[in-house]
Amino acid sequence: MKNSSKIIIWSAFVFPGAGQIIFNHKRRGMIFVFLALVCTLALFIVLVKSSLMNLEHRALLGETIDISTFFKSIFFSLMLAKKYVLPPLFLVWLLSLIDAWQIGSVLDKKPAD
């Protein structure tokens, strides 16, 4: 398997930046890991905060909070996150793949030691 394929698989399916780190581009890899973690943390915060606010609002209106209401609240939060948090996370992932492909292409062109 070519290096470009290996590095893309690591960055695509393990975590953004994993391929760069494994193929000794640690600084670049850590930047992608950091950005992906920040986006993931933001996603978690948006989901939890929005779900809790929605559940609190429903409780103030006198609705009973059951498992169905809980999952509806999480679904509502996911729709909110889809607009604001998932695009940056997708962009980090995509940039990591492009960078991994470029690194792999350079490594494929180098003669074997």
Secondary structure as GFF3:
##gff-version 3
##sequence-region A 1 113
A	DSSP	alpha_helix	3	13	.	.	.	ID=ss1
A	DSSP	alpha_helix	18	22	.	.	.	ID=ss2
A	DSSP	alpha_helix	26	60	.	.	.	ID=ss3
A	DSSP	alpha_helix	67	84	.	.	.	ID=ss4
A	DSSP	alpha_helix	86	109	.	.	.	ID=ss5
###
